[in-house]
Amino acid sequence: MESVPERRNGEWVFLNTRMPVATVFENLELGTSLDEIIEQYDVTREQIQAVLRFAAQSLTGPASPLDLTRAHSV
């Protein structure tokens, strides 16, 4: 994921795309399956899983600066 101020006003998007990460959550909330999201928005299952892991881990609080086991490349 990346947030680039010049792209979509800094909204979080999938790396090297203009697709907002929020689109995944909005579609899941509507009951859309992962397979449907993958097909409709041309993202991979791995990209979606990475976003979901990142979101879940962000709910547990901030990692300490030395806790590299929680770092992600998304």
Phi and psi in degrees as a GROMACS rama.xvg file:
@    title "Ramachandran Plot"
@    xaxis  label "Phi"
@    yaxis  label "Psi"
@TYPE xy
-151.984  154.855  GLU-2
-127.611  111.968  SER-3
-117.663  118.593  VAL-4
-52.8732  -33.9909  PRO-5
-81.0855  -6.98458  GLU-6
-116.254  115.938  ARG-7
54.3341  38.6476  ARG-8
55.8837  32.3535  ASN-9
82.687  5.37529  GLY-10
-61.9294  144.882  GLU-11
-66.5287  127.027  TRP-12
-130.153  164.645  VAL-13
-67.5918  142.804  PHE-14
-50.1764  129.669  LEU-15
61.7088  27.1841  ASN-16
-133.764  178.715  THR-17
-110.938  8.54251  ARG-18
-80.1436  117.997  MET-19
-65.8943  137.667  PRO-20
-61.4359  -33.8662  VAL-21
-57.8758  -26.6746  ALA-22
-59.0663  -36.6772  THR-23
-62.1368  -48.9511  VAL-24
-66.3139  -38.697  PHE-25
-62.1034  -42.7719  GLU-26
-69.7922  -39.6027  ASN-27
-62.1183  -40.2208  LEU-28
-61.8178  -32.9396  GLU-29
-80.1346  -5.83021  LEU-30
94.6525  9.54966  GLY-31
-70.1404  136.789  THR-32
-78.2404  160.674  SER-33
-58.5215  -42.1004  LEU-34
-60.6125  -39.6404  ASP-35
-66.8515  -39.8141  GLU-36
-64.3145  -44.2208  ILE-37
-58.0938  -46.3576  ILE-38
-68.761  -44.0536  GLU-39
-72.5681  -35.6175  GLN-40
-111.848  4.06902  TYR-41
54.769  49.679  ASP-42
-118.3  164.241  VAL-43
-96.6596  159.57  THR-44
-58.8566  -39.3864  ARG-45
-63.5385  -39.0025  GLU-46
-63.5539  -44.7835  GLN-47
-65.748  -43.5731  ILE-48
-62.5988  -38.5504  GLN-49
-63.7531  -40.9467  ALA-50
-64.4415  -43.2233  VAL-51
-65.3913  -40.4858  LEU-52
-63.3068  -44.5398  ARG-53
-59.8059  -45.2634  PHE-54
-63.6638  -44.2124  ALA-55
-63.2586  -43.2192  ALA-56
-70.4955  -29.251  GLN-57
-69.2462  -20.0898  SER-58
-77.1389  -16.2059  LEU-59
-87.2225  -0.798005  THR-60
103.827  169.675  GLY-61
-70.4558  143.833  PRO-62
-79.1159  150.377  ALA-63
-69.694  154.297  SER-64
-57.4861  -24.7147  PRO-65
-97.3487  -0.0446254  LEU-66
-85.8407  80.9065  ASP-67
-76.2356  -11.6982  LEU-68
-69.4994  -17.5875  THR-69
-99.4607  0.310395  ARG-70
-75.3638  146.512  ALA-71
-132.877  144.717  HIS-72
-109.347  108.814  SER-73
